[in-house]
Amino acid sequence: MHQHTPAPPGDSDARLLEVLHGAAPGTPADPDATAVLLARHWQALYSYTALFTPSGRTAGMAAAAAFARLATAPPDRRRSPRARPHPPR
């Protein structure tokens, strides 16, 4: 049985993502880790998506979708393919 251990607000983002991904498949995400990550990054994420969307509502939906993708992505898939260094030629 999975025991809920709240994520303290002082944890690093990497540690909070570990908490989110450490749960057994099919178990709900840790609400504390989710809340802390959203509180830390929502405004910046929303502001960025607002630059590329036609309305605030659309920006909110895009930002929420981006957060959900990050929070549910396996640890080895979090980085964008463009962010990976190119192999030497």
C-alpha positions in Angstrom: 0.0 0.0 0.0 1.3 3.4 -0.9 1.6 5.8 2.1 1.1 9.5 1.4 4.1 11.6 2.5 3.4 15.3 1.9 6.1 17.1 -0.1 7.5 20.1 1.8 7.4 23.5 0.0 11.2 23.7 0.4 11.9 20.7 -1.8 13.6 21.2 -5.2 11.6 20.9 -8.4 13.5 17.8 -9.3 12.6 16.2 -5.9 8.9 17.1 -6.3 8.9 15.5 -9.8 10.4 12.4 -8.2 7.6 12.4 -5.7 5.0 12.6 -8.5 6.6 9.8 -10.5 7.5 7.6 -7.6 3.9 6.5 -7.0 2.8 3.2 -8.3 1.0 3.2 -11.7 -2.7 4.0 -11.3 -2.3 5.8 -8.0 -3.2 9.5 -7.9 -0.5 12.1 -8.0 0.6 13.6 -4.7 -1.5 16.7 -4.3 1.1 18.5 -2.3 3.8 18.1 -4.9 1.4 19.1 -7.6 0.3 22.2 -5.7 3.8 23.3 -4.9 5.0 22.9 -8.5 2.0 24.8 -9.8 2.3 27.6 -7.3 6.0 28.0 -8.2 5.6 28.0 -12.0 2.0 28.8 -13.0 2.4 32.5 -13.6 5.5 32.1 -15.8 4.0 29.2 -17.7 0.7 31.0 -18.2 2.5 34.2 -19.3 4.6 32.3 -21.8 1.6 30.5 -23.4 -0.3 33.8 -23.5 2.2 35.0 -26.0 1.2 32.4 -28.5 -2.5 31.9 -27.9 -5.5 34.1 -28.9 -7.1 34.5 -25.5 -6.5 34.1 -21.7 -8.8 31.0 -21.6 -6.8 29.3 -24.4 -3.5 30.2 -22.6 -4.8 28.7 -19.4 -5.8 25.5 -21.2 -2.4 25.3 -23.0 -0.5 25.9 -19.7 -2.5 23.3 -17.9 -1.9 20.8 -20.7 1.8 21.5 -20.6 2.0 21.0 -16.9 0.0 17.8 -17.1 2.4 16.5 -19.7 5.5 17.3 -17.6 3.9 15.9 -14.4 3.0 12.6 -16.1 6.0 12.1 -18.4 8.4 9.4 -17.5 11.7 10.8 -16.2 13.7 9.9 -19.3 11.1 11.7 -21.6 10.9 15.1 -19.8 13.5 16.9 -22.0 12.5 18.1 -25.4 14.4 16.4 -28.3 15.7 19.9 -29.3 17.2 20.4 -25.8 19.5 17.3 -26.2 23.0 18.0 -27.4 23.8 17.0 -30.9 26.3 14.2 -31.4 29.7 15.2 -32.6 30.1 15.2 -36.4 
